[in-house]
């Protein structure tokens, strides 16, 4: 019997994480990025790329987002719904 391995894309990982947080008050970008990097340690996407994927998936699924990833561009967390 042959084993079948399913490949997960970065977009699918982001969407799955957003869907797993659907009942939460908001999605933390910082926590989501840590979770994706744990799931996909070889991920070469930048934090900014992941932030955009997660934000887009959150918008599609109506999940409020906390842009709490500390970056040189945004030193303060931002909460958007």
C-alpha positions in Angstrom: 0.0 0.0 0.0 1.4 3.3 -1.0 1.4 6.3 1.4 0.0 9.6 0.2 1.5 12.8 1.6 -0.4 15.9 1.2 1.5 19.1 0.5 0.3 22.1 2.5 0.8 25.5 1.0 1.6 28.6 2.9 -1.8 30.1 1.9 -3.6 27.0 3.2 -1.6 27.1 6.5 -2.6 30.7 7.0 -6.2 30.0 6.2 -6.3 27.0 8.5 -4.9 29.1 11.3 -7.4 31.8 10.8 -10.3 29.3 10.7 -8.9 27.8 14.0 -9.2 31.2 15.6 -12.7 32.0 14.3 -14.3 32.1 17.7 -11.6 34.2 19.3 -12.0 37.9 19.8 -9.2 38.6 17.4 -6.3 37.0 15.6 -2.8 37.9 16.8 -0.5 38.2 13.8 2.5 37.6 16.0 1.1 34.4 17.4 -0.1 33.2 14.0 3.4 33.8 12.5 5.0 31.8 15.3 2.5 29.0 14.8 3.1 28.8 11.0 6.9 28.9 11.5 6.6 26.0 14.0 4.5 24.1 11.5 6.7 25.0 8.5 10.2 25.5 9.8 11.7 25.7 6.3 9.3 28.5 5.3 11.3 31.2 3.5 8.6 33.8 3.5 9.2 37.1 5.4 7.2 38.1 8.4 5.6 40.8 6.2 4.6 38.2 3.6 3.0 36.1 6.3 1.3 39.1 7.8 -0.3 39.9 4.4 -1.5 36.3 3.9 -3.0 36.1 7.4 -4.7 39.5 7.1 -6.2 38.5 3.7 -7.5 35.2 5.1 -8.9 37.0 8.2 -10.8 39.5 6.0 -12.2 36.7 3.9 -13.4 34.9 7.0 -14.5 37.9 9.0 -12.0 37.5 11.8 -10.7 40.7 13.5 -6.9 41.1 13.3 -4.4 42.5 15.8 -1.4 43.7 13.8 0.9 43.2 16.8 4.0 42.2 15.1 6.8 44.6 16.1 8.5 45.9 13.0 10.6 48.9 12.1 7.7 50.3 10.2 5.0 49.8 12.9 6.3 50.1 16.5 2.9 50.0 18.1 0.3 47.2 17.9 -2.8 48.1 15.8 -6.2 46.5 16.1 -8.5 46.4 13.1 -11.8 44.6 12.6 
